[in-house]
Amino acid sequence: MSARHRAAGLLVCAAVMAATPALAQDLAFVACPIVRDTRLVPCWLTEYRGETYYLGIQTDVSAEFNPPSLGHRILVEGKPSQGKPRICGGIVIESPVVSIINEPADDCRAQLPSDDRYQLPFEPPRPPGPSKGRLAYDYGPPPAPPKPPFSAKTFIVPYDFDGLVGFKTPRFLTPIVTYAEDVGATRIEITGYRAAVKLSDGSTLTEQPALARRRAEQIAELLRGAGLTGPRYEVRWKDAAETGGPDKRRATVIVAPP
């Protein structure tokens, strides 16, 4: 290929890149939650750097999105959507992870009245068949029991920032208990972690010390309380905070068969 052709090719590539919009960047920021009334169900918003973002709707505790609390700031992690229409006046954040900051914040109590311009364009999803409540969610039937030969299996229990057990935790503990009973587990290894988040403004938010230990010990206590008293428990934790996204806030549970 001649130098002229290579130069022409580079110019074409540059033109294509210039015409392609930049992908939305992940966001991580601390802000106040805002609740807005609608004719269907309240929606939750937040504001950051002059922009309004939509987080989710007011549902029950079985939903993926658990509403925050007025009177507390929140840590919001996620990626703004591109091309999707706004909801309740806010840019949609894809699968947002919203953690409530424990310290009270009296300036975080904004409640907006219903506005005909902002009505939810959807109904909360639910499976077919009889309703379990209009806003109830269902995560489907459990997996089929494992077949021998059995092997060790690793489970992940996620956490909100600075969080311990919450409304979502039983969803992750139930498969552990089921698998341990199905395979006749003799050993359960639990490791707790704590994390730090690099915020969009360049600062870092770090979970409180000793949280990794508390997470690991609490998981062991809950599993024993659920009837898993036969296996030998190995409970450990890592005090150093790992920097990253929500996946760094976790406890790992390894269930080992005989």
N, C-alpha and C positions, 0 to 999 in steps of 0.2 A: 504493500500500500504506500502510495506517495505521501510526502509530507503535506501536500495540499489536501489530499483526501482525509488524512488524520486530523488536520486542523479543522476541516469542515465537520467531521464527526464530533469533535469536541465542542464546536459551537452549537450543534444540534442538541447534544446532551445538556449543555448549559442552559439552553432555551427551555428544554423540557423541565429541568429542575426548577428553573425560575417560575415556570407556570404552575408548578405543583404546590399546593398549599402545605405549609409545615404541619406536621402531625402535632396534635395536642399533647402537651407534656403532662406527666403525672403531677398532681398537686398534693401538698401536705401542709396544712396550716391550722392554726388555732383561731377560732372566732366564736361569736355568739350564735346560737340557734334562733330561728325565727319561725313561728307557727302562723299559718294563714288559714282562715276558715274558707270552706267552699260548700256548695250545696250537697256534695256527696260525703266527703270525709276531709278532715284537716290535712294540709300538706306542710312539710317541713323544709325550710330554706336556710341559707346562710349567705353572708356577704364577705367578699375578700377582694381587696384592692379595687374597689369601686364596681365590682360585678356581683350579680346575684346568682346563686347556684341552688338547684333543686336537689334535695337529698332523698325524699321518700314520703310515703303517706302514713297516717296514723293507723296502725293495724294492731293485731294481737301479738303476743310474744312468740308465736310460732313462725312469724315471718322472718325472712332474711334480714330485713331492715328493722331494727328496733329503735323507736323514736328517742331522741335525746330528752333532756329535761331543761325547762326554763329555770333560770337562776344558776346555771353552770355553763362555762365555756365548753367547747367541743374540739376535739382533734378530728379533722376531716382528711381522709386519704382516698385518692382515686384519680381517674382521668376524665376530664371533660369530654363529652361526646361531640362529634362533628356531624353536622347535617341533620340532627334530630331537632324537632320543634321544641321550644321551651315548654316547661310545665310549671304552672303557677307563677309564671314570670321569670323563672330561673333556668339557667343552662343545666342540662342534665349531667350529673356525674355518674359514670358507669360503675355499677356495683360499689357504691361508696362504703368505706369502713369508717364508722363514726364512733368515737370513744368519748365518753363524758369525763371531763376533768373534775376531779373530786372537790377542789376548792370552790366554795360558793362565789358567785359573781352576780351581784344585785343588778348590774347594768345589763344583764342578759335576760330580759323579760319581754321582748318585743312580740306582740300579738297583732296581726293584721286582720282587718275585717274582710268578709267575703266580697269579692269583686267579680262582676259578670264577665270581665275580660279573662279571668283566670279560673277555668273550670277543668277538672281532671278529665282527660280524654280517654280514660280507660276505667274498667272495673278491676279490682284486685283479682288475680287469677286464682282459680281453685279447680280441683279435679272434677270430672263428670260424676254424676250420681247425687245422692242426697247431700245437702249442704251440712257441714259441721259448724255452721256459723258463717255469716256472709264474708267475714274477713279472716276466716281460718285457712291455714295452709296445710298441705299434706305432702310428705316427702316420699311417698310410695312404699311398697312392701319391703320388708327386710330381705337381704340376699339369701340365697339357698344355703343350707348348712354345708360346711366344708367336708370334703371327702379325703380319707387317708390316701397316701401318707401326709400327715400334717407337718406344717413348717412354721417357724417363727414369723410373726406378722407385726408390722409396725403401724401404729395409729398416731395421728396428730390431733392434739387438743389446742385450738387457737384461743387467743385472748384479746380483749380490748386493751388499749393502752392503760397501764397501771392496774389492770383488772385481775380479778380472781374468778371464781365460779360465777356464772351469770345465767340468764334465761336460756341461752343457746347451748350451754354445756351438756345437758343430758342427751342432746342429739348426737354428741360425739362420744359420750361414755357408754351409751347403750350398745353400740357395736362391739366395744371392747369386752363388756361383760358377756355378751352372747358368744363371741368367738372363744373366750377363755373357757366358758362352760362346754361348748361344743367339742373342743379339742382336749379337754381335761388338763388345762395348763398347770404346770408345776413351778413356773417362774415368771414373774412380771417385773420388767425393768422400766423405771420411770426416771426421766431426766427433765428438769425444769430449766427454762431459759428466761432471761430478761433482755430488753432491747432498747435501742435508741433510734430516733427518727430524725432524719435530716429534713428540716422544713424548707419550704419554697423560698423563704426569705434569707436562707443561708444559716440560720441558727439550728441548734440541735436540742431535741427534747428527749430526756433520758428517763426511763422508768426507775422507780424508787429502789434503793438497795434492799437486799434480802428477799426480793420478790420471787426470784427463781426458786429458792428453797421453799417458800410458802406454796408456790404452785405445785411443786413436786409432792410435797407432803400432803397437801389437800387432795390431790388426785388419788393417792394411796389410801387415804382415809375414806374417800367416797367409794372406791372400788371394794374395800373391805366391808363397808356398810351395805353395799349392794349384794353381799353374799360371797364374794371371792376371798374367802378366808383360808383356803387350802394352799394356794401357791406361795412360794417364797418371794418376798418383795426385795428388790434392790432399788433404793431410792437415792438419787444423786441430783446435783444441780450445778449450773455454771454461772458464777457470779458476774463474770465480765459481760457487759452489755454489748450485744451484736447490733451493728448499725444496718438498717435496711427497712423494708416494708413491713406490713402487718404479719407476714409469714414468719418473721423472726420472733414474734411474741407467741410462745408455744410451750407445750410440754409434749414430749414423745413417750409413747408407751409401747414397749415390745412385749408381746405375749408369746411365751415359749411353751410348746407342748412337751410331753415327757420325752 
